[in-house]
Amino acid sequence: MSSSSPTSPAQAFDALMGGNRRFVDGDRLHPNQDADHRSALASGQHPFAVLFGCSDSRLAAEIIFDRGLGDLFVVRTAGHVAGPEVLGSIEYGVGVLGTPLVAVLGHDSCGAVTAARDACTGGSTPPGYVRDVVERVTPSVLAGQAAGLTEVDQLVDEHVRRTVDLLMERSTVLATEVSEGRCAIAGLSYRLSEGAARLVASHGPLVGESAVTGSAE
């Protein structure tokens, strides 16, 4: 790990959000994308964040956070639904690779959240394994509706919040790392048209949250 690589949850969060601000401003640095860095990583990886996001093609993690090779340990599923394989992958990033930050990334106009809302209100469900994705998002939609939320983007934020809580509840590894201050979990919501991510939920030591794009609600 280079001396400039973030080593604390707060440093990792600032680095991630700083990259997003550069992306929004059109001032990207394209770090860690050269041949020398590629060669240096051949013997091992030391990412500073696990990025658990929706599979939407418009959420390419290294692009929207202006990062490069070896920076992010990326796990993506439609609707950022978390089954055993996802939890194991995130635990690998934190427990084995030592990443100090897990970022959960949702986005506006999410198709999975929209499908779950439609299933709840109209009873229509998609066929095949897409139904499984929708069923995993449905508890978030029901919780949001019970709280008076109706718009898809409001429900997206609720799904991000519940996903952050779920990681803490289901993973002893993550809960222990967070409680001992070695890791933090940040729930982010991304706006497709603007390219900006904002914080909507967190667990653990994220210092300087007011300085990032958006704030925890």
C-alpha positions as CSV (number, residue, x, y, z in Angstrom):
1,M,0.0,0.0,0.0
2,S,1.4,3.4,-0.9
3,S,1.9,6.0,1.8
4,S,-0.8,8.2,0.1
5,S,-3.5,5.5,0.2
6,P,-6.2,6.2,2.8
7,T,-5.8,4.1,5.9
8,S,-8.7,5.3,8.1
9,P,-12.5,5.2,7.4
10,A,-12.6,9.0,7.3
11,Q,-9.7,9.3,4.9
12,A,-11.2,6.7,2.6
13,F,-14.5,8.4,2.6
14,D,-12.9,11.8,1.9
15,A,-10.9,10.2,-1.0
16,L,-14.0,8.6,-2.5
17,M,-16.2,11.7,-2.3
18,G,-13.3,13.9,-3.5
19,G,-13.1,11.8,-6.6
20,N,-16.9,12.1,-7.2
21,R,-16.6,15.9,-6.9
22,R,-13.9,15.9,-9.6
23,F,-16.1,13.8,-11.8
24,V,-19.1,16.2,-11.3
25,D,-16.8,19.2,-12.0
26,G,-15.2,17.6,-15.1
27,D,-11.8,17.8,-13.5
28,R,-10.9,14.1,-13.3
29,L,-7.3,13.1,-12.5
30,H,-7.6,9.5,-13.8
31,P,-5.3,8.2,-11.0
32,N,-3.6,4.8,-10.9
33,Q,-4.3,3.9,-14.5
34,D,-0.8,3.9,-15.9
35,A,1.3,0.9,-16.9
36,D,3.7,1.2,-14.0
37,H,0.9,1.1,-11.5
38,R,-0.6,-1.9,-13.2
39,S,2.7,-3.7,-12.9
40,A,3.1,-2.8,-9.2
41,L,-0.3,-4.3,-8.4
42,A,0.5,-7.7,-9.9
43,S,1.8,-9.0,-6.5
44,G,-1.2,-7.9,-4.5
45,Q,-4.1,-5.5,-3.9
46,H,-4.8,-3.0,-1.2
47,P,-8.1,-1.3,-2.1
48,F,-9.2,1.5,0.2
49,A,-12.9,0.9,-0.2
50,V,-15.4,-1.8,-0.9
51,L,-18.0,-0.4,-3.3
52,F,-21.2,-2.3,-3.2
53,G,-23.5,-0.9,-5.8
54,C,-26.3,-1.4,-8.2
55,S,-25.4,-3.1,-11.5
56,D,-26.8,-0.3,-13.5
57,S,-24.5,0.4,-16.5
58,R,-24.4,4.1,-15.6
59,L,-22.8,3.5,-12.2
60,A,-19.3,2.5,-13.3
61,A,-17.5,2.9,-10.0
62,E,-14.0,3.8,-11.0
63,I,-15.4,6.4,-13.4
64,I,-17.9,8.2,-11.2
65,F,-15.4,8.3,-8.3
66,D,-12.4,9.1,-10.4
67,R,-10.3,6.1,-9.2
68,G,-8.0,3.6,-10.9
69,L,-6.6,0.1,-10.6
70,G,-6.4,-1.4,-7.2
71,D,-8.4,1.4,-5.5
72,L,-11.9,-0.1,-5.2
73,F,-13.1,-3.6,-4.5
74,V,-16.3,-3.6,-6.4
75,V,-19.3,-5.8,-5.8
76,R,-22.5,-5.1,-7.8
77,T,-25.9,-6.6,-8.1
78,A,-29.2,-5.3,-9.5
79,G,-30.8,-3.2,-6.8
80,H,-27.7,-3.8,-4.6
81,V,-29.5,-6.8,-3.1
82,A,-27.3,-8.7,-0.7
83,G,-27.2,-12.5,-0.6
84,P,-24.6,-14.8,0.9
85,E,-22.2,-14.4,-2.1
86,V,-22.4,-10.6,-1.7
87,L,-21.9,-10.7,2.0
88,G,-18.9,-13.0,1.6
89,S,-17.4,-10.8,-1.0
90,I,-17.7,-7.7,1.2
91,E,-16.3,-9.5,4.2
92,Y,-13.4,-10.6,2.1
93,G,-12.7,-6.9,1.2
94,V,-12.9,-5.8,4.8
95,G,-11.6,-8.8,6.7
96,V,-8.9,-10.1,4.4
97,L,-7.9,-7.1,2.3
98,G,-8.3,-4.6,5.2
99,T,-10.4,-2.0,3.5
100,P,-11.5,0.7,6.0
101,L,-14.7,1.7,4.1
102,V,-17.7,0.0,2.6
103,A,-19.8,2.2,0.4
104,V,-23.4,1.2,-0.6
105,L,-24.4,2.9,-3.8
106,G,-28.0,3.3,-5.0
107,H,-29.3,5.7,-7.6
108,D,-32.4,7.6,-8.7
109,S,-34.9,6.0,-11.1
110,C,-33.7,2.5,-10.0
111,G,-35.5,-0.1,-12.0
112,A,-35.4,-2.7,-9.2
113,V,-37.0,-0.3,-6.7
114,T,-39.5,0.8,-9.3
115,A,-40.4,-2.9,-10.0
116,A,-40.7,-3.6,-6.3
117,R,-43.0,-0.5,-5.8
118,D,-45.2,-1.7,-8.7
119,A,-45.4,-5.2,-7.2
120,C,-46.5,-3.7,-3.9
121,T,-49.1,-1.4,-5.4
122,G,-50.4,-3.4,-8.4
123,G,-49.4,-7.0,-7.6
124,S,-47.4,-7.3,-10.8
125,T,-44.2,-9.3,-10.5
126,P,-41.5,-10.1,-13.2
127,P,-40.7,-13.6,-14.3
128,G,-37.6,-15.7,-13.6
129,Y,-34.9,-14.8,-11.2
130,V,-35.7,-11.1,-11.6
131,R,-38.6,-11.8,-9.3
132,D,-36.0,-12.8,-6.6
133,V,-34.3,-9.4,-6.9
134,V,-37.7,-7.6,-6.6
135,E,-38.6,-9.7,-3.6
136,R,-35.3,-8.7,-1.9
137,V,-36.0,-5.0,-2.5
138,T,-39.7,-5.2,-1.4
139,P,-39.1,-4.9,2.4
140,S,-37.4,-1.6,1.8
141,V,-40.3,-0.4,-0.3
142,L,-42.9,-1.5,2.3
143,A,-41.0,0.2,5.1
144,G,-40.8,3.4,3.1
145,Q,-44.5,3.3,2.2
146,A,-45.3,2.7,5.9
147,A,-43.3,5.9,6.6
148,G,-45.3,7.9,4.0
149,L,-42.8,7.7,1.2
150,T,-44.3,7.4,-2.3
151,E,-41.8,8.6,-4.9
152,V,-39.3,6.1,-6.3
153,D,-36.3,8.2,-5.4
154,Q,-37.5,8.5,-1.8
155,L,-37.8,4.7,-1.7
156,V,-34.3,4.4,-3.2
157,D,-32.9,6.3,-0.2
158,E,-34.8,4.1,2.1
159,H,-33.5,1.0,0.4
160,V,-29.9,2.3,0.7
161,R,-30.5,3.0,4.4
162,R,-31.9,-0.5,5.0
163,T,-29.0,-2.1,3.1
164,V,-26.5,-0.3,5.3
165,D,-28.3,-1.6,8.4
166,L,-28.6,-5.1,6.9
167,L,-24.9,-5.3,6.4
168,M,-24.4,-4.5,10.1
169,E,-27.1,-6.9,11.2
170,R,-26.1,-9.9,9.1
171,S,-22.3,-9.7,9.1
172,T,-20.5,-10.2,12.4
173,V,-17.2,-9.4,10.6
174,L,-18.5,-6.0,9.5
175,A,-20.2,-5.2,12.8
176,T,-17.0,-5.9,14.7
177,E,-14.8,-3.9,12.4
178,V,-17.1,-0.9,12.6
179,S,-17.6,-1.1,16.4
180,E,-13.8,-1.1,16.9
181,G,-13.3,1.9,14.6
182,R,-11.4,0.1,11.8
183,C,-14.1,0.4,9.2
184,A,-17.2,2.5,8.4
185,I,-20.2,1.8,6.2
186,A,-21.6,4.7,4.1
187,G,-24.8,4.6,2.2
188,L,-24.8,6.8,-0.9
189,S,-27.5,7.9,-3.3
190,Y,-26.4,8.9,-6.8
191,R,-28.2,11.2,-9.2
192,L,-27.7,10.0,-12.8
193,S,-28.2,13.4,-14.5
194,E,-25.8,15.3,-12.2
195,G,-23.3,12.5,-11.5
196,A,-23.2,13.5,-7.8
197,A,-23.4,11.1,-4.8
198,R,-24.7,12.1,-1.4
199,L,-24.6,10.5,1.9
200,V,-27.9,9.2,3.3
201,A,-26.9,6.8,6.0
202,S,-23.8,5.6,7.8
203,H,-22.3,3.5,10.6
204,G,-18.9,4.1,12.0
205,P,-16.3,6.9,12.1
206,L,-16.9,9.2,9.1
207,V,-15.3,12.5,10.0
208,G,-16.1,15.6,8.0
209,E,-19.4,14.5,6.7
210,S,-20.6,18.1,6.2
211,A,-17.8,18.7,3.7
212,V,-19.1,16.1,1.2
213,T,-21.7,16.3,-1.5
214,G,-25.0,16.1,0.5
215,S,-25.3,15.0,4.1
216,A,-26.8,12.2,6.1
217,E,-30.5,12.5,6.7
